[in-house]
Amino acid sequence: MIERVKLVNFLSHKDTEIQLGEGLTVFIGRNGAGKSSVIDAITYALYGQHTRGKRTHVRDGASQHTRGKRTHVRDGSGGGR
């Protein structure tokens, strides 16, 4: 189970952290609010790619110091990668 998602300079998210509880999670919001970006971030963390193509994951206006790629996925069993 994914417990937490943190996005820093990922697409429309400057610094977003979402805690996920047990069960089903549904994202609702206006167009362009970043709902799909959360799913893209999870996909990127798990598989190293997302549906938007290459190098489009860095938020516009992000400084060079925050453009490093760092992903960490931890499942509910305490393991991680």
C-alpha positions, 0 to 999 in steps of 0.5 A: 500500500502506498502511504505517502506521496511527496512531489517537489517541482513535479509538473504543477506541484512545487511542494506537495505531500499527500498522506494516503489512508487504507482503502480507495482514494479518489482525487477530485478538483478543477481542471489543471489542479494537478490530480493526474500529476499525482498519478504520474508521480506514482507511476514515475517513482515505480517505473521511471517513466510516466505518460507525458513523455521525457523530461516534462516532469520538472515544474516550469520555473524550478531552479537548477538546484531542485531539478535532481531526480529522487524517488523513493517508494515504500510499501506497507511492509517496511520495504522500499526502493 
